[in-house]
């Protein structure tokens, strides 16, 4: 995982925390290869997460538009 951490401007501990969160969400899998931990992406799960987030984005965009209608009435 140190190779992964070297790619980002954050501490190794911070990268470990991010990887642990992604693993708990089943967005990645880790497997041991000797002393190394190899990380791979669960593309199906990541795609599903993207779909769910798109749905929430749509809901919040609609709510913000409704709020704009209340706060910024047209024609005044």
Biopython code that builds the backbone (N, CA, C, O; Angstrom):
import numpy as np
from Bio.PDB.StructureBuilder import StructureBuilder

atoms = [
    (1, "UNK", "N", (0.822, -1.184, 0.000)),
    (1, "UNK", "CA", (0.000, 0.000, 0.000)),
    (1, "UNK", "C", (0.871, 1.255, 0.000)),
    (1, "UNK", "O", (0.380, 2.345, -0.292)),
    (2, "UNK", "N", (2.154, 1.113, 0.324)),
    (2, "UNK", "CA", (3.033, 2.279, 0.327)),
    (2, "UNK", "C", (3.201, 2.843, -1.078)),
    (2, "UNK", "O", (3.369, 4.053, -1.235)),
    (3, "UNK", "N", (3.161, 1.987, -2.113)),
    (3, "UNK", "CA", (3.209, 2.480, -3.494)),
    (3, "UNK", "C", (1.984, 3.331, -3.794)),
    (3, "UNK", "O", (2.079, 4.362, -4.460)),
    (4, "UNK", "N", (0.849, 2.895, -3.305)),
    (4, "UNK", "CA", (-0.388, 3.658, -3.485)),
    (4, "UNK", "C", (-0.299, 4.990, -2.760)),
    (4, "UNK", "O", (-0.671, 6.021, -3.320)),
    (5, "UNK", "N", (0.182, 4.987, -1.536)),
    (5, "UNK", "CA", (0.288, 6.210, -0.733)),
    (5, "UNK", "C", (1.242, 7.215, -1.375)),
    (5, "UNK", "O", (1.026, 8.423, -1.273)),
    (6, "UNK", "N", (2.284, 6.732, -2.028)),
    (6, "UNK", "CA", (3.271, 7.622, -2.648)),
    (6, "UNK", "C", (2.659, 8.459, -3.774)),
    (6, "UNK", "O", (3.207, 9.501, -4.133)),
    (7, "UNK", "N", (1.549, 8.023, -4.324)),
    (7, "UNK", "CA", (0.905, 8.740, -5.437)),
    (7, "UNK", "C", (0.090, 9.943, -4.985)),
    (7, "UNK", "O", (-0.336, 10.747, -5.815)),
    (8, "UNK", "N", (-0.131, 10.078, -3.694)),
    (8, "UNK", "CA", (-1.015, 11.121, -3.182)),
    (8, "UNK", "C", (-0.288, 12.011, -2.190)),
    (8, "UNK", "O", (0.642, 11.585, -1.507)),
    (9, "UNK", "N", (-0.732, 13.249, -2.130)),
    (9, "UNK", "CA", (-0.147, 14.222, -1.222)),
    (9, "UNK", "C", (-0.850, 14.137, 0.133)),
    (9, "UNK", "O", (-1.501, 15.080, 0.582)),
    (10, "UNK", "N", (-0.695, 12.973, 0.768)),
    (10, "UNK", "CA", (-1.250, 12.759, 2.102)),
    (10, "UNK", "C", (-0.409, 11.702, 2.787)),
    (10, "UNK", "O", (0.364, 10.988, 2.148)),
    (11, "UNK", "N", (-0.569, 11.614, 4.074)),
    (11, "UNK", "CA", (0.240, 10.658, 4.840)),
    (11, "UNK", "C", (-0.182, 9.213, 4.536)),
    (11, "UNK", "O", (-1.280, 8.956, 4.042)),
    (12, "UNK", "N", (0.709, 8.303, 4.843)),
    (12, "UNK", "CA", (0.410, 6.879, 4.685)),
    (12, "UNK", "C", (-0.803, 6.502, 5.525)),
    (12, "UNK", "O", (-1.665, 5.747, 5.074)),
    (13, "UNK", "N", (-0.872, 7.034, 6.760)),
    (13, "UNK", "CA", (-2.008, 6.730, 7.644)),
    (13, "UNK", "C", (-3.323, 7.211, 7.039)),
    (13, "UNK", "O", (-4.341, 6.527, 7.143)),
    (14, "UNK", "N", (-3.308, 8.379, 6.409)),
    (14, "UNK", "CA", (-4.529, 8.900, 5.779)),
    (14, "UNK", "C", (-4.958, 8.002, 4.617)),
    (14, "UNK", "O", (-6.146, 7.725, 4.448)),
    (15, "UNK", "N", (-3.996, 7.551, 3.824)),
    (15, "UNK", "CA", (-4.312, 6.646, 2.711)),
    (15, "UNK", "C", (-4.877, 5.337, 3.261)),
    (15, "UNK", "O", (-5.833, 4.797, 2.703)),
    (16, "UNK", "N", (-4.300, 4.822, 4.346)),
    (16, "UNK", "CA", (-4.810, 3.596, 4.963)),
    (16, "UNK", "C", (-6.272, 3.768, 5.383)),
    (16, "UNK", "O", (-7.089, 2.869, 5.184)),
    (17, "UNK", "N", (-6.594, 4.915, 5.961)),
    (17, "UNK", "CA", (-7.971, 5.166, 6.390)),
    (17, "UNK", "C", (-8.920, 5.206, 5.196)),
    (17, "UNK", "O", (-10.019, 4.653, 5.257)),
    (18, "UNK", "N", (-8.501, 5.858, 4.111)),
    (18, "UNK", "CA", (-9.336, 5.907, 2.913)),
    (18, "UNK", "C", (-9.545, 4.505, 2.338)),
    (18, "UNK", "O", (-10.659, 4.136, 1.966)),
    (19, "UNK", "N", (-8.480, 3.746, 2.272)),
    (19, "UNK", "CA", (-8.565, 2.381, 1.733)),
    (19, "UNK", "C", (-9.476, 1.525, 2.612)),
    (19, "UNK", "O", (-10.272, 0.737, 2.100)),
    (20, "UNK", "N", (-9.362, 1.676, 3.928)),
    (20, "UNK", "CA", (-10.217, 0.909, 4.842)),
    (20, "UNK", "C", (-11.689, 1.250, 4.625)),
    (20, "UNK", "O", (-12.541, 0.361, 4.642)),
    (21, "UNK", "N", (-11.990, 2.523, 4.422)),
    (21, "UNK", "CA", (-13.372, 2.935, 4.181)),
    (21, "UNK", "C", (-13.892, 2.363, 2.858)),
    (21, "UNK", "O", (-15.022, 1.882, 2.786)),
    (22, "UNK", "N", (-13.073, 2.419, 1.830)),
    (22, "UNK", "CA", (-13.469, 1.847, 0.539)),
    (22, "UNK", "C", (-13.676, 0.339, 0.640)),
    (22, "UNK", "O", (-14.570, -0.217, 0.003)),
    (23, "UNK", "N", (-12.846, -0.314, 1.444)),
    (23, "UNK", "CA", (-12.980, -1.756, 1.637)),
    (23, "UNK", "C", (-14.267, -2.086, 2.396)),
    (23, "UNK", "O", (-14.966, -3.035, 2.042)),
    (24, "UNK", "N", (-14.581, -1.314, 3.430)),
    (24, "UNK", "CA", (-15.831, -1.550, 4.183)),
    (24, "UNK", "C", (-17.053, -1.337, 3.298)),
    (24, "UNK", "O", (-18.082, -1.986, 3.487)),
    (25, "UNK", "N", (-16.942, -0.437, 2.339)),
    (25, "UNK", "CA", (-18.055, -0.181, 1.416)),
    (25, "UNK", "C", (-18.078, -1.203, 0.272)),
    (25, "UNK", "O", (-18.931, -1.127, -0.612)),
    (26, "UNK", "N", (-17.147, -2.150, 0.292)),
    (26, "UNK", "CA", (-17.021, -3.190, -0.747)),
    (26, "UNK", "C", (-16.749, -2.597, -2.129)),
    (26, "UNK", "O", (-17.125, -3.186, -3.142)),
    (27, "UNK", "N", (-16.097, -1.433, -2.172)),
    (27, "UNK", "CA", (-15.734, -0.812, -3.448)),
    (27, "UNK", "C", (-14.371, -1.286, -3.923)),
    (27, "UNK", "O", (-14.038, -1.163, -5.101)),
    (28, "UNK", "N", (-13.581, -1.827, -2.998)),
    (28, "UNK", "CA", (-12.287, -2.421, -3.336)),
    (28, "UNK", "C", (-12.119, -3.713, -2.554)),
    (28, "UNK", "O", (-12.834, -3.973, -1.586)),
    (29, "UNK", "N", (-11.161, -4.515, -2.997)),
    (29, "UNK", "CA", (-10.769, -5.704, -2.253)),
    (29, "UNK", "C", (-9.261, -5.651, -2.073)),
    (29, "UNK", "O", (-8.535, -5.197, -2.957)),
    (30, "UNK", "N", (-8.801, -6.117, -0.927)),
    (30, "UNK", "CA", (-7.369, -6.246, -0.679)),
    (30, "UNK", "C", (-7.043, -7.729, -0.592)),
    (30, "UNK", "O", (-7.836, -8.530, -0.097)),
    (31, "UNK", "N", (-5.857, -8.077, -1.083)),
    (31, "UNK", "CA", (-5.392, -9.450, -0.920)),
    (31, "UNK", "C", (-3.890, -9.420, -0.692)),
    (31, "UNK", "O", (-3.169, -8.580, -1.230)),
    (32, "UNK", "N", (-3.454, -10.347, 0.108)),
    (32, "UNK", "CA", (-2.033, -10.425, 0.439)),
    (32, "UNK", "C", (-1.264, -11.088, -0.693)),
    (32, "UNK", "O", (-1.716, -12.062, -1.294)),
    (33, "UNK", "N", (-0.099, -10.536, -0.962)),
    (33, "UNK", "CA", (0.835, -11.122, -1.917)),
    (33, "UNK", "C", (2.213, -11.033, -1.256)),
    (33, "UNK", "O", (2.966, -10.086, -1.483)),
    (34, "UNK", "N", (2.523, -12.035, -0.439)),
    (34, "UNK", "CA", (3.741, -11.959, 0.373)),
    (34, "UNK", "C", (3.562, -10.889, 1.434)),
    (34, "UNK", "O", (2.612, -10.932, 2.216)),
    (35, "UNK", "N", (4.472, -9.934, 1.460)),
    (35, "UNK", "CA", (4.380, -8.839, 2.434)),
    (35, "UNK", "C", (3.547, -7.674, 1.911)),
    (35, "UNK", "O", (3.267, -6.733, 2.653)),
    (36, "UNK", "N", (3.153, -7.727, 0.654)),
    (36, "UNK", "CA", (2.387, -6.634, 0.052)),
    (36, "UNK", "C", (0.888, -6.876, 0.173)),
    (36, "UNK", "O", (0.427, -8.015, 0.239)),
    (37, "UNK", "N", (0.151, -5.795, 0.201)),
    (37, "UNK", "CA", (-1.307, -5.840, 0.112)),
    (37, "UNK", "C", (-1.681, -5.282, -1.258)),
    (37, "UNK", "O", (-1.424, -4.111, -1.539)),
    (38, "UNK", "N", (-2.277, -6.096, -2.101)),
    (38, "UNK", "CA", (-2.709, -5.653, -3.423)),
    (38, "UNK", "C", (-4.164, -5.200, -3.328)),
    (38, "UNK", "O", (-4.992, -5.858, -2.698)),
    (39, "UNK", "N", (-4.456, -4.086, -3.954)),
    (39, "UNK", "CA", (-5.791, -3.499, -3.909)),
    (39, "UNK", "C", (-6.370, -3.526, -5.310)),
    (39, "UNK", "O", (-5.719, -3.110, -6.269)),
    (40, "UNK", "N", (-7.600, -4.020, -5.427)),
    (40, "UNK", "CA", (-8.275, -4.012, -6.725)),
    (40, "UNK", "C", (-9.680, -3.447, -6.559)),
    (40, "UNK", "O", (-10.271, -3.505, -5.480)),
    (41, "UNK", "N", (-10.191, -2.905, -7.640)),
    (41, "UNK", "CA", (-11.494, -2.240, -7.628)),
    (41, "UNK", "C", (-12.609, -3.238, -7.896)),
    (41, "UNK", "O", (-12.471, -4.123, -8.740)),
    (42, "UNK", "N", (-13.711, -3.093, -7.174)),
    (42, "UNK", "CA", (-14.932, -3.848, -7.430)),
    (42, "UNK", "C", (-15.783, -2.966, -8.346)),
    (42, "UNK", "O", (-16.602, -2.178, -7.875)),
    (43, "UNK", "N", (-15.580, -3.108, -9.667)),
    (43, "UNK", "CA", (-16.198, -2.203, -10.633)),
    (43, "UNK", "C", (-17.724, -2.248, -10.609)),
    (43, "UNK", "O", (-18.373, -1.213, -10.758)),
    (44, "UNK", "N", (-18.291, -3.408, -10.428)),
    (44, "UNK", "CA", (-19.761, -3.515, -10.401)),
    (44, "UNK", "C", (-20.327, -2.729, -9.233)),
    (44, "UNK", "O", (-21.313, -2.006, -9.377)),
    (45, "UNK", "N", (-19.694, -2.877, -8.071)),
    (45, "UNK", "CA", (-20.164, -2.164, -6.878)),
    (45, "UNK", "C", (-19.942, -0.657, -7.026)),
    (45, "UNK", "O", (-20.780, 0.139, -6.602)),
    (46, "UNK", "N", (-18.817, -0.267, -7.625)),
    (46, "UNK", "CA", (-18.522, 1.143, -7.845)),
    (46, "UNK", "C", (-19.529, 1.768, -8.814)),
    (46, "UNK", "O", (-19.972, 2.900, -8.617)),
    (47, "UNK", "N", (-19.882, 1.025, -9.852)),
    (47, "UNK", "CA", (-20.878, 1.510, -10.802)),
    (47, "UNK", "C", (-22.230, 1.686, -10.113)),
    (47, "UNK", "O", (-22.911, 2.685, -10.344)),
    (48, "UNK", "N", (-22.619, 0.749, -9.287)),
    (48, "UNK", "CA", (-23.893, 0.846, -8.558)),
    (48, "UNK", "C", (-23.877, 2.042, -7.614)),
    (48, "UNK", "O", (-24.875, 2.754, -7.503)),
    (49, "UNK", "N", (-22.765, 2.270, -6.938)),
    (49, "UNK", "CA", (-22.651, 3.431, -6.055)),
    (49, "UNK", "C", (-22.810, 4.713, -6.858)),
    (49, "UNK", "O", (-23.453, 5.656, -6.396)),
    (50, "UNK", "N", (-22.237, 4.759, -8.046)),
    (50, "UNK", "CA", (-22.389, 5.929, -8.911)),
    (50, "UNK", "C", (-23.839, 6.164, -9.307)),
    (50, "UNK", "O", (-24.303, 7.304, -9.352)),
    (51, "UNK", "N", (-24.543, 5.087, -9.591)),
    (51, "UNK", "CA", (-25.961, 5.204, -9.951)),
    (51, "UNK", "C", (-26.787, 5.754, -8.786)),
    (51, "UNK", "O", (-27.662, 6.599, -8.979)),
    (52, "UNK", "N", (-26.503, 5.271, -7.592)),
    (52, "UNK", "CA", (-27.220, 5.747, -6.401)),
    (52, "UNK", "C", (-26.924, 7.223, -6.178)),
    (52, "UNK", "O", (-27.830, 8.004, -5.886)),
    (53, "UNK", "N", (-25.655, 7.609, -6.314)),
    (53, "UNK", "CA", (-25.291, 9.013, -6.125)),
    (53, "UNK", "C", (-25.936, 9.909, -7.174)),
    (53, "UNK", "O", (-26.336, 11.031, -6.860)),
    (54, "UNK", "N", (-26.045, 9.436, -8.414)),
    (54, "UNK", "CA", (-26.726, 10.199, -9.456)),
    (54, "UNK", "C", (-28.189, 10.426, -9.094)),
    (54, "UNK", "O", (-28.733, 11.503, -9.333)),
    (55, "UNK", "N", (-28.817, 9.416, -8.522)),
    (55, "UNK", "CA", (-30.212, 9.538, -8.099)),
    (55, "UNK", "C", (-30.341, 10.618, -7.026)),
    (55, "UNK", "O", (-31.221, 11.475, -7.102)),
    (56, "UNK", "N", (-29.462, 10.571, -6.035)),
    (56, "UNK", "CA", (-29.493, 11.586, -4.985)),
    (56, "UNK", "C", (-29.197, 12.973, -5.542)),
    (56, "UNK", "O", (-29.795, 13.960, -5.113)),
    (57, "UNK", "N", (-28.275, 13.046, -6.496)),
    (57, "UNK", "CA", (-27.969, 14.342, -7.107)),
    (57, "UNK", "C", (-29.206, 14.919, -7.785)),
    (57, "UNK", "O", (-29.488, 16.112, -7.671)),
    (58, "UNK", "N", (-29.933, 14.072, -8.482)),
    (58, "UNK", "CA", (-31.157, 14.507, -9.154)),
    (58, "UNK", "C", (-32.177, 15.030, -8.145)),
    (58, "UNK", "O", (-32.796, 16.071, -8.365)),
    (59, "UNK", "N", (-32.347, 14.315, -7.054)),
    (59, "UNK", "CA", (-33.287, 14.740, -6.003)),
    (59, "UNK", "C", (-32.880, 16.101, -5.448)),
    (59, "UNK", "O", (-33.717, 16.995, -5.324)),
    (60, "UNK", "N", (-31.597, 16.265, -5.113)),
    (60, "UNK", "CA", (-31.151, 17.518, -4.513)),
    (60, "UNK", "C", (-31.177, 18.670, -5.508)),
    (60, "UNK", "O", (-31.456, 19.803, -5.115)),
    (61, "UNK", "N", (-30.898, 18.420, -6.776)),
    (61, "UNK", "CA", (-31.007, 19.490, -7.776)),
    (61, "UNK", "C", (-32.455, 19.973, -7.882)),
    (61, "UNK", "O", (-32.708, 21.173, -7.992)),
    (62, "UNK", "N", (-33.396, 19.037, -7.849)),
    (62, "UNK", "CA", (-34.812, 19.397, -7.911)),
    (62, "UNK", "C", (-35.206, 20.206, -6.668)),
    (62, "UNK", "O", (-35.926, 21.198, -6.779)),
    (63, "UNK", "N", (-34.748, 19.795, -5.512)),
    (63, "UNK", "CA", (-35.061, 20.520, -4.278)),
    (63, "UNK", "C", (-34.456, 21.919, -4.283)),
    (63, "UNK", "O", (-35.088, 22.871, -3.824)),
    (64, "UNK", "N", (-33.252, 22.048, -4.793)),
    (64, "UNK", "CA", (-32.621, 23.372, -4.858)),
    (64, "UNK", "C", (-33.367, 24.278, -5.834)),
    (64, "UNK", "O", (-33.501, 25.477, -5.589)),
    (65, "UNK", "N", (-33.849, 23.716, -6.931)),
    (65, "UNK", "CA", (-34.638, 24.501, -7.884)),
    (65, "UNK", "C", (-35.929, 24.977, -7.232)),
    (65, "UNK", "O", (-36.346, 26.115, -7.445)),
    (66, "UNK", "N", (-36.563, 24.123, -6.445)),
    (66, "UNK", "CA", (-37.776, 24.521, -5.738)),
    (66, "UNK", "C", (-37.471, 25.620, -4.725)),
    (66, "UNK", "O", (-38.256, 26.554, -4.564)),
    (67, "UNK", "N", (-36.343, 25.510, -4.050)),
    (67, "UNK", "CA", (-35.946, 26.527, -3.099)),
    (67, "UNK", "C", (-35.686, 27.853, -3.815)),
    (67, "UNK", "O", (-36.056, 28.913, -3.311)),
    (68, "UNK", "N", (-35.056, 27.798, -4.980)),
    (68, "UNK", "CA", (-34.849, 29.007, -5.783)),
    (68, "UNK", "C", (-36.182, 29.660, -6.126)),
    (68, "UNK", "O", (-36.301, 30.885, -6.090)),
    (69, "UNK", "N", (-37.188, 28.847, -6.459)),
    (69, "UNK", "CA", (-38.505, 29.383, -6.799)),
    (69, "UNK", "C", (-39.132, 30.128, -5.612)),
    (69, "UNK", "O", (-39.829, 31.126, -5.793)),
    (70, "UNK", "N", (-38.879, 29.640, -4.429)),
    (70, "UNK", "CA", (-39.430, 30.276, -3.217)),
    (70, "UNK", "C", (-38.654, 31.544, -2.878)),
    (70, "UNK", "O", (-39.248, 32.576, -2.566)),
    (71, "UNK", "N", (-37.335, 31.466, -2.939)),
    (71, "UNK", "CA", (-36.482, 32.582, -2.532)),
    (71, "UNK", "C", (-36.349, 33.660, -3.594)),
    (71, "UNK", "O", (-36.159, 34.836, -3.283)),
    (72, "UNK", "N", (-36.450, 33.249, -4.846)),
    (72, "UNK", "CA", (-36.269, 34.186, -5.964)),
    (72, "UNK", "C", (-37.487, 34.117, -6.878)),
    (72, "UNK", "O", (-37.406, 33.579, -7.982)),
    (73, "UNK", "N", (-38.631, 34.666, -6.417)),
    (73, "UNK", "CA", (-39.851, 34.573, -7.234)),
    (73, "UNK", "C", (-39.660, 35.265, -8.584)),
    (73, "UNK", "O", (-39.055, 36.334, -8.678)),
    (74, "UNK", "N", (-40.184, 34.634, -9.606)),
    (74, "UNK", "CA", (-40.069, 35.165, -10.975)),
    (74, "UNK", "C", (-41.044, 36.329, -11.146)),
    (74, "UNK", "O", (-42.136, 36.340, -10.577)),
    (75, "UNK", "N", (-40.621, 37.301, -11.942)),
    (75, "UNK", "CA", (-41.509, 38.431, -12.253)),
    (75, "UNK", "C", (-41.466, 39.541, -11.247)),
    (75, "UNK", "O", (-42.245, 40.486, -11.369)),
    (76, "UNK", "N", (-40.616, 39.488, -10.272)),
    (76, "UNK", "CA", (-40.541, 40.589, -9.289)),
    (76, "UNK", "C", (-39.211, 41.265, -9.352)),
    (76, "UNK", "O", (-38.963, 42.210, -8.604)),
]
sb = StructureBuilder()
sb.init_structure("model")
sb.init_model(0)
sb.init_chain("A")
sb.init_seg("    ")
for serial, (resi, resn, name, xyz) in enumerate(atoms, 1):
    if name == "N":
        sb.init_residue(resn, " ", resi, " ")
    sb.init_atom(name, np.array(xyz, "f"), 0.0, 1.0, " ", f" {name:<3s}", serial, name[0])
structure = sb.get_structure()
